[in-house]
Amino acid sequence: MISRRVFLATVGSLVLARQSAAQPARIWRIGYLWPSTSQDRTPYLQGFRDGLQALGYAEGKNVLIEYRTAEGDQERLPALAQELVDLRLDVIVTPATSAARAAQQATTSIPIVFVGVSDPVGSGLVHSFSRPGGNITGLTDASIDLAAKRLELLKQVVPRMKRVAVLGESTSPLWEPTWKEAQAAGRQLQIELVPVLIAKPSELELALGKLDRVDALFVAPQPILWVHRQRTLPWHRAHDCPRLTSGGPSPTMGV
């Protein structure tokens, strides 16, 4: 595995290559692994391109980006990550825990940069914040400890709220810490929390169909639930029930 120092040196070499007119022009190759749909990808991809442009990298000129999109099917991520690795890229960029884990399992040599990962240490992506280790580093939104604040937000919107369903993915390492944080907040706010757990997206409708007599729906900050957030809309609208989805870069409230 490469160290963080080697990773930073790799990133630094991009800048040095741009600044040195004596060196021949090189096209840097970046892999972009996206777990959600192509439609969801658009605003984030534009921000990524704008950031590269600000640093002097223009797609098609000195940067080539290889795109792979799972279209919401998390089971496709390992194969897509392997496709990118086989292209011998300079770096792989990816958001979300599931996509970052797929990339990490596919290579121990190509540098990986992740964004929007809620718990990189707890999910096993990095050893610690100060020393990530391996060939991976990135940014976290650290949203697990915001579960209490989000429940407070729901309570402000619906003061009469007494019983809240908490939708989560049981197989995700993010579930247990999120549920623990939510339970502590529920006791303080005098709210009864009802766990609604799924193991895969196909179970969403069935799990929500069994849900009854709740005042609101809290969607845990887990990538798979953010990707499939639109599938909670029929239940949300049918029950005229507030819904807080917190698995993306910012919480989304539906009332």
C-alpha positions as CSV (number, residue, x, y, z in Angstrom):
1,M,0.0,0.0,0.0
2,I,1.2,3.5,-0.6
3,S,1.5,6.0,2.2
4,R,-0.2,9.3,2.6
5,R,3.1,11.0,1.8
6,V,3.3,9.1,-1.5
7,F,-0.3,10.1,-2.3
8,L,0.4,13.8,-1.6
9,A,3.5,13.5,-3.7
10,T,1.4,12.1,-6.5
11,V,-1.0,15.0,-6.2
12,G,1.9,17.5,-6.0
13,S,3.4,16.1,-9.2
14,L,0.2,17.2,-11.1
15,V,0.9,20.8,-10.1
16,L,4.6,20.6,-10.8
17,A,4.0,19.1,-14.2
18,R,1.6,22.0,-15.0
19,Q,4.1,24.6,-13.8
20,S,7.1,23.3,-15.6
21,A,7.2,24.4,-19.2
22,A,10.2,22.3,-19.9
23,Q,8.3,19.0,-19.3
24,P,6.4,17.6,-22.2
25,A,2.6,17.9,-21.9
26,R,0.9,14.9,-20.3
27,I,-2.7,13.9,-20.2
28,W,-3.6,12.8,-16.6
29,R,-6.3,10.1,-16.4
30,I,-8.9,10.2,-13.6
31,G,-11.5,7.6,-12.8
32,Y,-14.9,8.9,-11.6
33,L,-17.0,6.2,-9.8
34,W,-20.6,7.3,-9.0
35,P,-23.0,5.1,-7.1
36,S,-26.3,6.9,-7.9
37,T,-28.0,7.7,-11.2
38,S,-26.6,9.8,-14.1
39,Q,-29.2,12.4,-13.4
40,D,-28.1,12.7,-9.7
41,R,-24.5,13.0,-10.9
42,T,-24.9,16.1,-13.0
43,P,-24.6,18.9,-10.4
44,Y,-21.7,17.2,-8.5
45,L,-19.9,16.4,-11.7
46,Q,-20.1,20.0,-12.8
47,G,-18.6,21.2,-9.5
48,F,-15.8,18.6,-10.0
49,R,-15.0,19.9,-13.5
50,D,-15.1,23.5,-12.3
51,G,-12.6,22.6,-9.6
52,L,-10.2,21.0,-12.1
53,Q,-10.6,24.0,-14.4
54,A,-9.7,26.4,-11.6
55,L,-6.4,24.4,-11.1
56,G,-5.6,24.5,-14.8
57,Y,-6.9,21.1,-15.9
58,A,-9.3,21.1,-18.8
59,E,-11.1,17.9,-19.7
60,G,-10.1,16.7,-23.2
61,K,-6.8,18.8,-23.1
62,N,-4.6,17.8,-20.2
63,V,-7.1,15.6,-18.3
64,L,-9.1,12.6,-19.4
65,I,-11.9,11.4,-17.1
66,E,-13.3,7.9,-17.3
67,Y,-16.8,7.7,-15.9
68,R,-18.5,4.7,-14.4
69,T,-22.1,5.1,-13.0
70,A,-23.9,2.3,-11.1
71,E,-27.3,3.8,-11.8
72,G,-28.4,3.2,-8.2
73,D,-27.5,-0.6,-8.2
74,Q,-24.8,-0.9,-5.5
75,E,-24.0,-4.5,-6.6
76,R,-22.5,-3.1,-9.8
77,L,-19.9,-1.0,-8.0
78,P,-17.2,-3.7,-7.6
79,A,-17.2,-4.6,-11.3
80,L,-17.2,-0.9,-12.2
81,A,-14.3,-0.2,-9.9
82,Q,-12.3,-3.1,-11.4
83,E,-12.9,-1.6,-14.9
84,L,-11.4,1.6,-13.8
85,V,-8.4,-0.1,-12.2
86,D,-7.8,-2.1,-15.3
87,L,-7.4,1.2,-17.2
88,R,-4.3,2.0,-15.1
89,L,-5.5,5.5,-14.1
90,D,-3.6,8.1,-12.1
91,V,-6.3,8.5,-9.5
92,I,-9.8,7.4,-8.7
93,V,-12.4,9.9,-7.3
94,T,-15.6,8.7,-5.8
95,P,-18.3,9.9,-3.3
96,A,-20.2,7.7,-0.8
97,T,-19.0,4.9,1.4
98,S,-20.1,2.1,-0.9
99,A,-18.3,3.4,-3.9
100,A,-15.1,4.2,-2.0
101,R,-15.1,0.7,-0.5
102,A,-15.5,-0.9,-3.9
103,A,-12.5,1.2,-5.2
104,Q,-10.4,0.3,-2.2
105,Q,-11.0,-3.4,-2.6
106,A,-10.1,-3.2,-6.3
107,T,-6.7,-1.6,-5.9
108,T,-4.0,-1.0,-3.3
109,S,-1.8,1.1,-5.6
110,I,-3.9,3.7,-7.5
111,P,-4.6,6.7,-5.2
112,I,-8.3,7.0,-4.2
113,V,-9.9,10.3,-3.1
114,F,-13.4,10.1,-1.6
115,V,-15.9,12.8,-0.6
116,G,-19.2,12.7,1.3
117,V,-18.3,9.7,3.4
118,S,-20.1,9.9,6.8
119,D,-17.8,7.7,8.9
120,P,-14.6,6.8,7.1
121,V,-13.0,5.3,10.3
122,G,-16.0,3.3,11.4
123,S,-16.6,2.0,7.9
124,G,-13.0,0.8,7.7
125,L,-11.9,3.0,4.8
126,V,-9.1,4.7,6.8
127,H,-7.3,3.9,10.0
128,S,-7.7,7.4,11.5
129,F,-8.3,11.0,10.5
130,S,-4.7,11.9,11.2
131,R,-3.2,8.8,9.5
132,P,-5.6,7.4,6.8
133,G,-3.1,4.8,5.7
134,G,-3.1,2.8,2.5
135,N,-3.8,4.5,-0.8
136,I,-7.0,6.3,0.2
137,T,-7.9,9.7,1.7
138,G,-10.6,12.3,1.3
139,L,-13.3,14.4,2.9
140,T,-16.1,13.4,5.3
141,D,-19.4,15.1,6.0
142,A,-19.4,13.4,9.5
143,S,-23.2,13.4,9.5
144,I,-23.8,10.6,12.0
145,D,-23.6,12.9,15.0
146,L,-26.2,15.2,13.4
147,A,-28.9,12.7,13.9
148,A,-30.0,14.4,17.1
149,K,-30.1,17.8,15.4
150,R,-32.1,16.5,12.5
151,L,-34.7,15.0,14.9
152,E,-34.9,18.4,16.6
153,L,-35.6,19.9,13.2
154,L,-38.4,17.4,12.6
155,K,-39.8,18.3,16.1
156,Q,-39.8,22.0,15.2
157,V,-41.7,21.3,12.0
158,V,-44.2,18.9,13.7
159,P,-44.5,19.9,17.4
160,R,-47.1,17.2,18.0
161,M,-44.7,14.5,16.9
162,K,-44.6,11.6,19.3
163,R,-43.7,8.5,17.1
164,V,-41.1,8.6,14.4
165,A,-40.0,5.8,12.0
166,V,-36.2,5.6,11.4
167,L,-35.4,4.0,8.0
168,G,-32.0,2.3,7.9
169,E,-29.9,-0.2,6.0
170,S,-29.1,-3.0,8.5
171,T,-25.9,-4.2,6.8
172,S,-24.3,-0.7,6.7
173,P,-21.6,0.1,9.4
174,L,-23.3,3.5,9.7
175,W,-26.5,2.1,11.1
176,E,-25.6,1.2,14.6
177,P,-23.9,4.6,15.5
178,T,-26.8,6.5,13.8
179,W,-29.4,4.5,15.7
180,K,-27.6,5.0,19.0
181,E,-27.4,8.8,18.4
182,A,-31.1,8.9,17.4
183,Q,-32.2,6.9,20.4
184,A,-30.4,9.3,22.8
185,A,-32.1,12.3,21.1
186,G,-35.5,10.5,21.1
187,R,-35.4,10.1,24.9
188,Q,-34.5,13.8,25.3
189,L,-37.3,14.9,22.9
190,Q,-39.7,12.4,24.4
191,I,-40.2,10.8,21.0
192,E,-40.7,7.1,20.4
193,L,-38.5,5.8,17.6
194,V,-39.5,2.8,15.4
195,P,-36.6,1.1,13.5
196,V,-37.5,0.1,9.9
197,L,-34.6,-1.9,8.6
198,I,-33.8,-3.2,5.1
199,A,-30.8,-5.1,3.7
200,K,-31.3,-4.1,0.0
201,P,-33.3,-1.6,-2.0
202,S,-35.8,-4.1,-3.2
203,E,-37.1,-4.4,0.4
204,L,-38.0,-0.7,0.7
205,E,-41.6,-0.8,-0.4
206,L,-42.4,-3.9,1.6
207,A,-40.8,-2.4,4.8
208,L,-42.6,0.9,4.4
209,G,-45.9,-0.9,3.6
210,K,-45.9,-2.5,7.0
211,L,-45.3,0.8,8.7
212,D,-48.3,2.5,10.4
213,R,-49.3,5.1,13.0
214,V,-46.1,7.2,12.9
215,D,-45.9,11.0,12.8
216,A,-42.8,11.3,10.6
217,L,-40.2,9.4,8.7
218,F,-36.4,9.9,9.4
219,V,-34.2,8.4,6.7
220,A,-30.7,7.5,8.1
221,P,-27.6,9.0,6.5
222,Q,-26.7,6.0,4.4
223,P,-25.7,6.1,0.8
224,I,-28.1,3.4,-0.4
225,L,-31.1,5.3,1.1
226,W,-30.0,8.5,-0.5
227,V,-29.6,6.9,-3.9
228,H,-33.2,5.4,-3.6
229,R,-34.8,8.4,-1.8
230,Q,-37.4,8.9,-4.5
231,R,-38.8,5.4,-3.7
232,T,-40.0,6.7,-0.2
233,L,-42.1,9.4,-1.8
234,P,-45.3,7.2,-2.5
235,W,-45.5,6.3,1.2
236,H,-44.6,9.8,2.3
237,R,-47.4,11.3,0.2
238,A,-50.0,8.6,1.0
239,H,-49.6,9.1,4.7
240,D,-49.2,12.9,4.5
241,C,-46.2,12.5,6.8
242,P,-43.1,14.7,7.1
243,R,-39.9,13.0,5.8
244,L,-36.3,13.9,6.5
245,T,-33.8,12.4,4.2
246,S,-30.2,12.9,5.4
247,G,-28.0,10.6,3.4
248,G,-26.8,13.2,0.9
249,P,-24.6,16.3,1.1
250,S,-27.4,18.1,2.9
251,P,-30.7,17.1,4.6
252,T,-33.9,17.2,2.5
253,M,-37.2,17.9,4.2
254,G,-40.5,16.9,2.7
255,V,-43.7,17.9,4.3
